């Protein structure tokens, strides 16, 4: 049977041991606001503590999986680190189901997940440099997992790329016309796997990411805070909100 409950910004559903957490903040295209980060972190912790949950699927309403940090209400960098660490250290696999656009900080969520499937409607971009900041905090789950040459290109240029390219460079696991179809064998496999074995196997797979979080969190949160307070970031964010090019564009 399915069980469901409703939260303000994150919807909860469970079917056959898989809890689905759906980002449902259409007003800001599921951007990482202070409230959404807190709510999602709490929902993940509840799922982790529930012995009836075998795996977690992270997905979204609308045409955007996550638009990155909410520029009007950005989360504290420490809270974002806490969310990413919660995903990586969760005792159950976390699977991203992506059927829309992912930008900037939203790519950190994807990188923290153990498995990610993206549909043909998905698109991706590290847009931080275009508003005067850097993909600092999200680098901790991403750099150990994504192709170094590709991530250098997309970090430095902010170019948009599709699901097939995201799969080629290791940002996502699967690219298909339908994310749901792609995930059918994945979720079947997780349901057939022993809970303790899944937890221990996940620990083997996340060692490098957890090491990066433990080693680099303080320095990268400080970098993020410094850049967000800079004159270039103020110009970049103002230009973004006003739908114009920032002053440095040549």
C-alpha positions as CSV (number, residue, x, y, z in Angstrom):
1,X,0.0,0.0,0.0
2,X,1.0,3.6,-0.5
3,X,1.2,6.1,2.4
4,X,1.4,9.8,1.8
5,X,1.7,12.9,3.8
6,X,1.9,16.5,2.7
7,X,4.6,19.0,3.7
8,X,4.8,22.7,2.7
9,X,7.6,22.5,0.2
10,X,8.4,18.7,0.1
11,X,5.7,16.1,-0.7
12,X,6.1,12.6,0.8
13,X,4.8,9.3,-0.7
14,X,5.8,5.7,-0.1
15,X,5.1,2.7,-2.3
16,X,6.5,-0.8,-1.6
17,X,9.3,0.4,0.6
18,X,10.4,3.4,-1.6
19,X,9.8,6.8,-0.2
20,X,9.5,9.5,-2.8
21,X,10.3,13.1,-1.8
22,X,9.0,15.6,-4.3
23,X,10.3,19.2,-4.3
24,X,7.1,21.2,-4.7
25,X,8.0,24.9,-4.6
26,X,6.7,26.2,-7.9
27,X,7.0,29.9,-7.0
28,X,10.8,29.7,-7.2
29,X,11.2,26.7,-9.5
30,X,12.2,24.5,-6.5
31,X,15.1,26.7,-5.7
32,X,17.1,26.0,-2.5
33,X,15.5,28.4,-0.1
34,X,16.2,28.4,3.6
35,X,12.9,26.6,4.2
36,X,13.2,24.0,1.5
37,X,16.7,23.0,2.6
38,X,15.5,22.6,6.2
39,X,12.4,20.7,5.2
40,X,14.2,18.3,2.8
41,X,16.9,17.6,5.3
42,X,14.3,16.7,7.9
43,X,12.4,14.5,5.5
44,X,15.5,12.6,4.6
45,X,16.3,12.0,8.2
46,X,12.8,10.7,8.9
47,X,13.2,8.3,6.0
48,X,16.6,7.2,7.3
49,X,15.1,6.3,10.7
50,X,12.2,4.3,9.2
51,X,12.9,0.6,9.0
52,X,10.2,0.2,6.4
53,X,12.0,2.4,3.9
54,X,14.4,0.6,1.5
55,X,15.3,3.6,-0.7
56,X,14.5,7.2,-1.3
57,X,13.6,8.8,-4.6
58,X,14.2,12.6,-4.9
59,X,12.1,14.2,-7.7
60,X,10.2,17.4,-8.4
61,X,7.0,19.0,-9.6
62,X,6.9,21.3,-12.7
63,X,9.6,21.6,-15.4
64,X,12.5,22.3,-13.1
65,X,14.1,19.8,-10.8
66,X,15.9,22.6,-8.9
67,X,16.9,26.1,-10.0
68,X,19.9,26.3,-7.6
69,X,20.1,28.6,-4.6
70,X,17.1,30.9,-4.0
71,X,18.7,34.3,-4.6
72,X,16.0,36.1,-2.6
73,X,16.4,33.7,0.4
74,X,19.6,31.7,0.0
75,X,20.3,29.0,2.6
76,X,23.1,29.3,5.0
77,X,26.1,27.5,3.5
78,X,26.4,25.3,6.5
79,X,22.8,24.2,6.1
80,X,23.5,23.3,2.4
81,X,26.5,21.3,3.5
82,X,24.3,19.5,6.0
83,X,21.7,18.6,3.4
84,X,24.4,17.3,1.0
85,X,26.0,15.3,3.8
86,X,22.6,13.9,4.9
87,X,22.0,12.5,1.3
88,X,25.5,11.0,1.0
89,X,25.6,9.5,4.5
90,X,22.0,8.3,4.5
91,X,21.8,4.6,5.4
92,X,19.6,4.0,2.3
93,X,20.3,4.6,-1.4
94,X,19.0,8.0,-2.7
95,X,17.9,8.1,-6.3
96,X,17.4,11.3,-8.3
97,X,14.5,11.3,-10.8
98,X,15.0,14.3,-13.1
99,X,12.4,15.3,-15.6
100,X,13.3,19.0,-16.1
101,X,16.0,21.6,-15.7
102,X,18.8,21.6,-13.1
103,X,20.9,24.6,-12.4
104,X,23.8,25.6,-10.1
105,X,23.2,24.3,-6.6
106,X,20.6,21.9,-7.8
107,X,23.4,19.9,-9.4
108,X,24.8,19.4,-5.9
109,X,21.7,17.5,-5.0
110,X,22.2,15.3,-8.1
111,X,25.8,14.7,-7.3
112,X,25.0,13.7,-3.7
113,X,22.6,11.0,-4.8
114,X,23.8,7.5,-5.3
115,X,21.9,7.0,-8.6
116,X,20.4,9.5,-11.0
117,X,18.1,9.1,-14.0
118,X,17.3,12.0,-16.4
119,X,14.7,12.2,-19.1
120,X,15.1,13.8,-22.5
121,X,13.4,16.9,-21.0
122,X,16.3,17.4,-18.6
123,X,19.0,20.1,-19.0
124,X,21.9,21.0,-16.8
125,X,24.1,24.1,-16.3
126,X,26.6,25.3,-13.6
127,X,25.5,28.9,-13.9
128,X,27.4,30.2,-10.8
129,X,30.1,32.0,-12.8
130,X,27.5,33.9,-14.7
131,X,26.2,35.6,-11.6
132,X,29.6,36.2,-10.0
133,X,30.0,33.3,-7.7
134,X,31.5,29.7,-7.8
135,X,30.2,26.2,-7.5
136,X,32.0,25.9,-4.2
137,X,30.0,23.8,-1.7
138,X,28.5,21.6,-4.4
139,X,32.0,20.6,-5.5
140,X,32.3,18.3,-2.6
141,X,29.9,15.6,-3.9
142,X,30.6,16.4,-7.6
143,X,34.4,16.5,-8.1
144,X,34.9,12.9,-6.8
145,X,32.3,11.6,-9.3
146,X,32.3,13.7,-12.5
147,X,34.8,13.6,-15.3
148,X,37.5,16.2,-14.5
149,X,37.9,17.6,-18.1
150,X,34.1,17.9,-18.5
151,X,33.5,19.5,-15.2
152,X,36.2,22.0,-15.8
153,X,34.5,23.1,-19.0
154,X,31.0,23.3,-17.6
155,X,32.1,25.0,-14.3
156,X,34.1,27.7,-16.2
157,X,31.7,28.4,-19.0
158,X,28.2,27.9,-17.5
159,X,27.1,26.2,-20.7
160,X,23.9,24.2,-20.8
161,X,24.1,20.5,-21.6
162,X,21.6,17.7,-22.0
163,X,20.9,14.4,-20.3
164,X,23.0,12.3,-22.7
165,X,26.0,14.5,-22.0
166,X,25.2,14.4,-18.2
167,X,25.4,10.6,-18.4
168,X,28.6,10.6,-20.5
169,X,30.4,12.7,-17.9
170,X,29.1,10.8,-14.9
171,X,26.8,13.5,-13.5
172,X,23.9,11.1,-13.9
173,X,23.7,7.4,-14.1
174,X,21.0,7.0,-16.8
175,X,19.6,9.2,-19.6
176,X,16.5,8.0,-21.4
177,X,13.3,9.3,-23.0
178,X,11.5,8.5,-19.7
179,X,13.1,8.7,-16.3
180,X,10.4,6.5,-14.9
181,X,11.1,3.7,-17.4
182,X,14.8,4.0,-16.8
183,X,14.3,3.6,-13.1
184,X,12.0,0.6,-13.2
185,X,14.9,-2.0,-13.0
186,X,16.8,0.2,-10.6
187,X,14.0,0.3,-8.0
188,X,13.3,-3.4,-8.6
189,X,16.9,-4.1,-7.8
190,X,16.8,-2.0,-4.6
191,X,13.7,-3.7,-3.4
192,X,15.3,-7.1,-3.9
193,X,18.4,-6.1,-1.9
194,X,18.9,-6.8,1.8
195,X,18.7,-3.5,3.8
196,X,21.9,-4.0,5.9
197,X,23.8,-5.0,2.7
198,X,22.6,-1.9,0.9
199,X,23.7,0.3,3.8
200,X,27.2,-1.3,4.0
201,X,27.6,-1.2,0.2
202,X,26.7,2.4,0.1
203,X,29.4,3.1,2.7
204,X,32.0,1.6,0.4
205,X,30.8,3.8,-2.5
206,X,30.7,7.2,-0.6
207,X,34.1,7.2,1.2
208,X,35.7,9.8,-1.1
209,X,32.7,12.1,-1.1
210,X,32.4,12.0,2.7
211,X,36.2,12.6,3.0
212,X,35.7,15.7,0.8
213,X,32.9,16.9,2.9
214,X,34.8,16.4,6.1
215,X,38.0,17.9,4.7
216,X,36.8,20.9,2.7
217,X,33.4,22.0,4.2
218,X,34.8,24.8,6.3
219,X,37.0,26.3,3.6
220,X,34.3,26.1,0.9
221,X,31.5,27.5,3.0
222,X,33.8,30.4,3.7
223,X,34.6,30.9,0.0
224,X,30.9,30.7,-0.8
225,X,30.0,33.3,1.8
226,X,32.8,35.6,0.6
227,X,31.8,35.4,-3.1
228,X,28.0,35.9,-2.4
229,X,28.9,39.1,-0.5
230,X,31.1,40.5,-3.3
231,X,30.3,43.4,-5.6
232,X,30.4,41.1,-8.6
233,X,27.8,38.8,-7.1
234,X,25.6,41.7,-6.2
235,X,25.7,42.9,-9.9
236,X,25.3,39.3,-11.2
237,X,22.3,38.5,-9.0
238,X,20.7,41.9,-9.7
239,X,21.2,41.4,-13.5
240,X,19.7,37.9,-13.2
241,X,16.6,39.2,-11.4
242,X,16.3,42.0,-13.9
243,X,16.7,39.7,-16.8
244,X,19.7,41.5,-18.3
245,X,23.4,40.9,-18.9
246,X,25.7,41.8,-16.0
247,X,28.1,44.6,-16.6
248,X,31.1,42.4,-17.2
249,X,29.7,40.6,-20.3
250,X,31.8,41.5,-23.4
